[in-house]
């Protein structure tokens, strides 16, 4: 009887063990445990080789300067760009290099003019050298065009400099709310006043192009420094060499500003994000350099030279002043008629 009893008990124990293992497997699966042996997905260092390859590909593409993108079903293809490494270069230029370029250009020009003023003083004519007789320098249409372009450029310069220096200089002084409101209005002014500036620029280029073609008299004027230091008169035509430099700086720089500004006014209409960043490089750099040039022009046309503002204001200048600074032009005007200097009705003359 003992062997039979032992075999029955052994069979029942084996059945219980089988049932117990069968019930434990679903319980492990319910708690997220896989009863099967785990497959090794990491290398001996503990890293997932598949994930490592994906990260290496990502870093290689980013370091190579290419953007990371995907596919989208909407018409806006820009949404497919996930990473654009060139943006980091643009941010470094905007936050680091551009403030230095703008600061050195603007403050450097102001400093140079201050040194010139305190060493040379104002370029003036003795009252005994003034005849009291006027000659037309440029007409009402030219004065209107000049002031239209000049005033809009000043507004564009102020609003543009706010983009570079505003958060560094104004924000700590006037606070975030006032700075936000000012920046918003500055942006509106920059966008809308750019149109009359471009119109005035094109008119100025056309009207004064013929008078700004370089000739031999400009070489002589440059060799003698325009008489700024010696005080002696240097023969010049309607525009002397210094004024021609101003003209071509405004013409070429203004056209570059206009083209790059239009690209940014209508984003993604002609170029992608990389092209617009390149347009911003051009726009900002030429903008601050042209501001420095215009500071010198404003100085000469107002404080720096006596009688120069009359050409921009009334349009007429003293005859002796014209002979001193533009003797060849005066001779050409007097040769047109036997009655002497032209008091009106002459063809458009450039501003000082």
Secondary structure per residue as TSV (DSSP state, phi and psi in degrees):
chain	resnum	aa	ss	phi	psi
A	1	X	-	360.0	-27.5
A	2	X	H	-66.5	-46.3
A	3	X	H	-63.3	-35.7
A	4	X	H	-68.1	-41.7
A	5	X	H	-64.0	-39.6
A	6	X	H	-64.2	-39.2
A	7	X	H	-69.4	-36.1
A	8	X	H	-65.3	-44.6
A	9	X	H	-63.4	-38.6
A	10	X	H	-65.5	-37.6
A	11	X	H	-66.7	-41.9
A	12	X	H	-63.5	-38.3
A	13	X	H	-65.0	-40.6
A	14	X	H	-66.4	-38.6
A	15	X	H	-65.1	-40.0
A	16	X	H	-65.7	-40.6
A	17	X	H	-64.5	-39.6
A	18	X	H	-65.7	-43.8
A	19	X	H	-64.7	-38.2
A	20	X	H	-64.2	-41.6
A	21	X	H	-67.2	-36.5
A	22	X	H	-66.9	-37.0
A	23	X	H	-75.5	-30.6
A	24	X	H	-71.3	-30.8
A	25	X	H	-64.4	-48.4
A	26	X	H	-62.7	-34.3
A	27	X	H	-64.6	-42.2
A	28	X	H	-63.9	-39.3
A	29	X	H	-66.9	-34.9
A	30	X	H	-65.5	-34.2
A	31	X	T	-90.3	15.0
A	32	X	T	82.9	15.0
A	33	X	-	-105.0	130.2
A	34	X	-	-93.3	118.7
A	35	X	-	-69.4	-14.7
A	36	X	S	-78.2	155.5
A	37	X	-	-59.4	135.9
A	38	X	-	-71.1	140.1
A	39	X	-	-88.2	129.6
A	40	X	-	-70.4	119.3
A	41	X	-	-111.7	3.8
A	42	X	B	-120.9	154.3
A	43	X	-	-81.9	173.5
A	44	X	T	-54.5	-23.0
A	45	X	T	-81.1	-6.1
A	46	X	S	93.0	6.4
A	47	X	-	-102.4	149.3
A	48	X	B	-81.6	115.8
A	49	X	H	-64.1	-34.5
A	50	X	H	-66.9	-45.3
A	51	X	H	-63.8	-37.6
A	52	X	H	-63.1	-39.9
A	53	X	H	-65.8	-42.0
A	54	X	H	-62.3	-42.6
A	55	X	H	-66.2	-38.8
A	56	X	H	-64.5	-40.6
A	57	X	H	-62.7	-41.4
A	58	X	H	-63.2	-47.4
A	59	X	H	-64.3	-37.7
A	60	X	H	-64.0	-41.5
A	61	X	H	-69.0	-39.9
A	62	X	H	-67.1	-43.8
A	63	X	H	-68.1	-26.6
A	64	X	T	-79.0	-2.0
A	65	X	T	87.0	2.5
A	66	X	-	-89.8	153.7
A	67	X	-	-87.7	155.2
A	68	X	E	-98.5	127.2
A	69	X	E	-143.1	169.6
A	70	X	-	-136.7	-156.0
A	71	X	-	-119.2	138.1
A	72	X	-	-127.4	154.4
A	73	X	S	-97.0	-6.9
A	74	X	S	-89.6	160.5
A	75	X	S	-66.2	-23.1
A	76	X	-	-78.0	96.6
A	77	X	G	-67.4	-20.8
A	78	X	G	-62.4	-26.2
A	79	X	G	-68.8	-14.8
A	80	X	G	-82.1	-11.5
A	81	X	E	-84.3	117.2
A	82	X	E	-94.0	-40.7
A	83	X	E	-133.6	137.7
A	84	X	-	-134.1	88.9
A	85	X	T	-59.9	-28.3
A	86	X	H	-61.6	-21.7
A	87	X	H	-63.8	-29.5
A	88	X	H	-69.1	-36.3
A	89	X	H	-66.1	-40.9
A	90	X	H	-64.6	-41.7
A	91	X	H	-63.2	-39.3
A	92	X	H	-65.5	-40.0
A	93	X	I	-63.0	-46.1
A	94	X	I	-66.8	-38.8
A	95	X	I	-91.9	-19.1
A	96	X	I	-118.1	-60.8
A	97	X	I	-76.1	-42.9
A	98	X	H	-60.6	-45.4
A	99	X	H	-59.5	-36.4
A	100	X	H	-68.9	-42.7
A	101	X	H	-61.8	-47.8
A	102	X	H	-65.2	-42.5
A	103	X	H	-64.8	-44.2
A	104	X	H	-67.2	-38.8
A	105	X	H	-67.9	-51.2
A	106	X	H	-72.5	-53.7
A	107	X	H	-67.3	-34.0
A	108	X	H	-63.5	-41.6
A	109	X	H	-66.2	-44.0
A	110	X	H	-61.3	-41.7
A	111	X	H	-64.7	-41.3
A	112	X	H	-64.8	-40.5
A	113	X	H	-67.6	-35.5
A	114	X	H	-65.2	-42.0
A	115	X	H	-62.8	-43.4
A	116	X	H	-62.6	-41.0
A	117	X	H	-66.0	-42.3
A	118	X	H	-79.4	-16.9
A	119	X	H	-98.2	-43.3
A	120	X	H	-94.3	-34.9
A	121	X	-	82.1	-174.9
A	122	X	-	-76.9	138.0
A	123	X	B	-78.7	110.1
A	124	X	-	-130.8	157.2
A	125	X	-	-105.1	143.6
A	126	X	-	-66.7	145.6
A	127	X	G	-61.5	-27.9
A	128	X	G	-69.3	-19.4
A	129	X	G	-88.6	-5.1
A	130	X	-	-93.0	133.9
A	131	X	-	-87.3	-22.1
A	132	X	S	82.1	-4.3
A	133	X	-	-97.8	136.4
A	134	X	E	-102.4	150.7
A	135	X	E	-132.3	138.7
A	136	X	E	-69.7	123.9
A	137	X	-	-92.3	-48.1
A	138	X	S	-159.1	155.9
A	139	X	-	-87.6	-177.7
A	140	X	H	-65.3	-38.1
A	141	X	H	-63.3	-41.5
A	142	X	H	-67.6	-37.4
A	143	X	H	-65.3	-41.0
A	144	X	H	-61.7	-46.3
A	145	X	H	-62.6	-41.9
A	146	X	H	-61.6	-48.2
A	147	X	H	-71.5	-33.4
A	148	X	H	-59.7	-49.1
A	149	X	H	-68.8	-40.3
A	150	X	H	-66.5	-47.3
A	151	X	H	-68.6	-40.1
A	152	X	H	-67.6	-34.8
A	153	X	H	-65.0	-39.5
A	154	X	H	-61.9	-44.3
A	155	X	H	-62.9	-41.3
A	156	X	H	-66.0	-36.9
A	157	X	H	-65.8	-44.6
A	158	X	H	-64.4	-47.3
A	159	X	H	-67.6	-32.4
A	160	X	H	-71.3	-40.1
A	161	X	H	-65.3	-28.3
A	162	X	H	-62.3	-33.8
A	163	X	H	-62.9	-33.3
A	164	X	H	-90.6	-45.8
A	165	X	H	-111.9	-4.5
A	166	X	I	-58.0	-51.9
A	167	X	I	-71.5	-17.2
A	168	X	I	-87.3	-33.9
A	169	X	I	-108.5	-47.9
A	170	X	I	-82.5	-42.2
A	171	X	H	-54.4	-47.0
A	172	X	H	-65.8	-20.8
A	173	X	H	-90.5	-48.4
A	174	X	H	-99.2	-8.5
A	175	X	-	89.7	164.4
A	176	X	H	-67.5	-39.1
A	177	X	H	-67.1	-47.9
A	178	X	H	-65.3	-38.4
A	179	X	H	-67.1	-38.1
A	180	X	H	-64.1	-43.6
A	181	X	H	-65.1	-44.4
A	182	X	H	-61.7	-43.7
A	183	X	H	-65.3	-35.3
A	184	X	H	-65.3	-47.1
A	185	X	H	-67.0	-35.1
A	186	X	H	-63.2	-37.0
A	187	X	H	-65.9	-44.1
A	188	X	H	-59.8	-45.8
A	189	X	H	-61.2	-42.1
A	190	X	H	-64.4	-40.7
A	191	X	H	-70.1	-44.1
A	192	X	H	-86.3	-35.8
A	193	X	H	-75.0	-10.5
A	194	X	H	-65.5	-27.6
A	195	X	H	-70.8	-51.1
A	196	X	H	-63.4	-29.9
A	197	X	H	-62.5	-44.1
A	198	X	H	-67.2	-36.3
A	199	X	H	-64.2	-48.9
A	200	X	H	-61.9	-37.0
A	201	X	H	-62.0	-46.9
A	202	X	H	-63.0	-39.8
A	203	X	H	-65.0	-43.8
A	204	X	H	-61.9	-40.3
A	205	X	H	-61.4	-44.7
A	206	X	H	-69.4	-46.7
A	207	X	H	-65.8	-39.8
A	208	X	H	-107.8	11.8
A	209	X	S	-63.6	-48.1
A	210	X	G	-62.7	-35.6
A	211	X	G	-78.2	-4.6
A	212	X	G	-115.1	14.9
A	213	X	S	-73.8	125.1
A	214	X	-	-61.3	145.3
A	215	X	-	-143.4	-173.5
A	216	X	H	-67.2	-29.8
A	217	X	H	-62.8	-27.2
A	218	X	H	-68.2	-34.6
A	219	X	H	-63.3	-45.2
A	220	X	H	-62.9	-42.1
A	221	X	H	-61.4	-43.6
A	222	X	H	-67.9	-39.7
A	223	X	H	-61.3	-34.6
A	224	X	T	-94.7	6.6
A	225	X	G	63.0	24.5
A	226	X	G	67.1	10.5
A	227	X	G	72.3	13.6
A	228	X	T	-66.0	-33.9
A	229	X	T	-98.8	-33.5
A	230	X	T	-83.3	-25.6
A	231	X	-	81.4	-2.5
A	232	X	-	-84.8	145.9
A	233	X	-	-70.7	138.3
A	234	X	-	-118.9	126.6
A	235	X	-	-56.8	136.7
A	236	X	-	-153.0	154.9
A	237	X	-	-90.7	-151.4
A	238	X	S	-57.3	-43.7
A	239	X	S	-115.9	129.8
A	240	X	-	-82.1	178.9
A	241	X	H	-62.0	-37.6
A	242	X	H	-64.1	-41.4
A	243	X	H	-68.8	-32.1
A	244	X	H	-67.8	-34.8
A	245	X	H	-62.2	-42.9
A	246	X	H	-61.4	-45.3
A	247	X	H	-59.0	-51.1
A	248	X	H	-70.0	-29.2
A	249	X	H	-64.8	-44.2
A	250	X	H	-68.4	-43.1
A	251	X	H	-63.9	-56.0
A	252	X	H	-71.4	-44.5
A	253	X	H	-64.7	-40.7
A	254	X	H	-64.8	-39.0
A	255	X	H	-64.7	-40.6
A	256	X	H	-65.5	-40.8
A	257	X	H	-62.6	-41.2
A	258	X	H	-65.7	-45.7
A	259	X	H	-64.3	-48.1
A	260	X	H	-67.5	-34.5
A	261	X	H	-67.2	-38.8
A	262	X	H	-63.4	-35.7
A	263	X	H	-62.2	-38.4
A	264	X	H	-82.4	-27.1
A	265	X	H	-67.6	-29.8
A	266	X	T	-121.6	75.8
A	267	X	T	-61.6	140.0
A	268	X	T	64.3	12.1
A	269	X	S	-79.1	-30.6
A	270	X	S	-126.5	-32.2
A	271	X	S	-129.5	162.2
A	272	X	-	-86.1	-168.6
A	273	X	H	-63.9	-34.3
A	274	X	H	-66.5	-41.2
A	275	X	H	-65.3	-37.8
A	276	X	H	-69.6	-33.6
A	277	X	H	-66.4	-39.1
A	278	X	H	-63.8	-39.5
A	279	X	H	-61.9	-36.1
A	280	X	H	-68.7	-37.2
A	281	X	H	-55.9	-49.8
A	282	X	H	-64.6	-48.5
A	283	X	H	-61.4	-47.8
A	284	X	H	-70.0	-43.8
A	285	X	H	-66.1	-49.7
A	286	X	H	-65.1	-34.8
A	287	X	H	-59.6	-49.7
A	288	X	H	-69.9	-33.8
A	289	X	H	-67.6	-39.5
A	290	X	H	-69.5	-32.7
A	291	X	H	-61.2	-43.0
A	292	X	H	-62.2	-41.6
A	293	X	H	-63.7	-40.9
A	294	X	H	-69.2	-29.5
A	295	X	H	-62.1	-42.4
A	296	X	H	-65.0	-39.9
A	297	X	H	-64.3	-43.3
A	298	X	H	-64.0	-38.9
A	299	X	H	-62.3	-49.2
A	300	X	I	-64.5	-37.3
A	301	X	I	-79.7	-3.6
A	302	X	I	-130.9	-83.8
A	303	X	I	-75.5	-33.2
A	304	X	I	-74.0	-27.8
A	305	X	B	-137.8	123.8
A	306	X	T	-68.4	135.2
A	307	X	T	86.7	-11.9
A	308	X	H	-69.6	-34.9
A	309	X	H	-66.5	-26.9
A	310	X	H	-57.8	-35.0
A	311	X	H	-64.4	-32.5
A	312	X	H	-86.6	-26.4
A	313	X	H	-86.9	-76.2
A	314	X	T	-84.7	-21.7
A	315	X	S	92.1	-9.9
A	316	X	E	-116.1	143.0
A	317	X	E	-126.5	160.8
A	318	X	E	-64.9	140.7
A	319	X	H	-59.8	-42.1
A	320	X	H	-68.8	-34.5
A	321	X	H	-61.0	-44.8
A	322	X	H	-63.4	-40.1
A	323	X	H	-65.1	-35.5
A	324	X	H	-70.1	-40.2
A	325	X	H	-101.4	-23.6
A	326	X	-	-142.8	58.6
A	327	X	H	-62.5	-40.4
A	328	X	H	-66.0	-35.8
A	329	X	H	-66.0	-41.7
A	330	X	H	-62.8	-41.6
A	331	X	H	-61.5	-40.3
A	332	X	H	-65.0	-40.0
A	333	X	H	-68.4	-41.1
A	334	X	H	-69.1	-29.9
A	335	X	H	-72.6	-16.0
A	336	X	T	-72.5	-24.8
A	337	X	-	-148.9	151.9
A	338	X	T	-81.5	-4.8
A	339	X	T	-85.3	0.7
A	340	X	-	100.8	-153.4
A	341	X	S	-64.2	146.9
A	342	X	-	-79.6	126.2
A	343	X	-	-98.2	-6.6
A	344	X	S	172.9	164.7
A	345	X	-	79.6	1.7
A	346	X	-	-77.9	167.7
A	347	X	-	-69.8	160.2
A	348	X	-	-52.6	135.5
A	349	X	-	-115.6	145.2
A	350	X	-	-72.9	158.1
A	351	X	-	-76.4	159.9
A	352	X	-	-74.2	360.0
